Amino acid sequence: MSGTPEKVLLAVLKGQRHSMAPRWMMRQAGRYLPEYRALRADKGGFLALVYDSAAAAEITLQPLRRFGTGREGLHAAILFSDILIVPYAMGQNLWFEAGEGPRLAPTLLESELDALTPDFSRYEAIYETVRQVKAQLDPETTFLGFAGSPWTIATYMVAGQGSKDQGAARRMAYADTARFATIIDAIVEATVPYLIGQIDAGVDAVQLFDSWAGSLSPQQFARWVIAPNRAIVEKVRSARPGVPIIGFPKGAGAKLVDYARETGVDALGLDETIDPVWADTVLPKGLPVQGNLDPLVLIAGGDALDSAIDTILAAFQNRPHIFNLGHGITPETPIAHVEQMLKRLGREG
């Protein structure tokens, strides 16, 4: 037997089934934790936190310290950062408006991509955060890095902010397809070294977040979600074989089947709108899945939470499964309900 401690969640990402579903939560290091709120108040704005590697490492580790890493704890750390670090490194200015979210300027409605001045040294502080977390992390805990997928990043770069329908990027994709393709290709080329850098600094696996994948038609989804994610997967896998890549195309619905088959991701994240029984039926046998508890039922707690957990576990009992939320944990989530969830998951194993 090897003397190296088993990273259960990493093993599941590599296709092993486990009697206990290992788990983590998207945005598990965040505003629902009083210790996070205290540190953010002390340090200032969000971007300042991300670029303070010691603070970002501390935030990454906070949920593991609070909930533990054992049977009734968490089994992964997720890097504290932001998907918009990539357009920031590509040359856009990035800031966060209180209560309104991120802003990027100049927008790609106003400016050409080649007018931006890239500064990929902006990745270095993120890599330093990874190194600092790795030095402190329990050897049995999987460490996850991440990046935004090209479509989602492009929606922010084009409009300069988030929107309900991603209309600016969708219109550009139809009206000026060649220009939009150039933007997508540039994001792919900026994302690949970013993920490789995270891997080299110490993460065990990476996740591609496509938060706005659900806004596209099947044809546009194939071009702007499947194809660029496949390009990233192929390039990262070629450079760093054996490092699992999780794809999370939020809102993809029935298009998940094509995404799973065509992108080559090692595991598939499911949002809360996906019926887990349907997913288990239609997705490739043996493909690890991750998810998909509704963040709002975690707020509700009680019997509704227990029932939702049991439904997900039952649906995925015959395939590799990582328990997670269908999207990020919300700031108003009671910590007691997170503890309820973890206790039930520990008991079900």
PyMOL commands that set and color helices and strands:
alter all, ss='L'
color gray80, all
select helices_A, chain A and resi 8-13+34-43+46-50+53-67+85-89+113-115+120-136+150-159+167-175+177-201+213-215+218-239+253-263+276-282+295-300+302-315+335-348
alter helices_A, ss='H'
color red, helices_A
select strands_A, chain A and resi 76-78+93-97+101-105+142-148+205-210+245-249+267-269+289-290+321-322
alter strands_A, ss='S'
color yellow, strands_A
deselect
rebuild
show_as cartoon
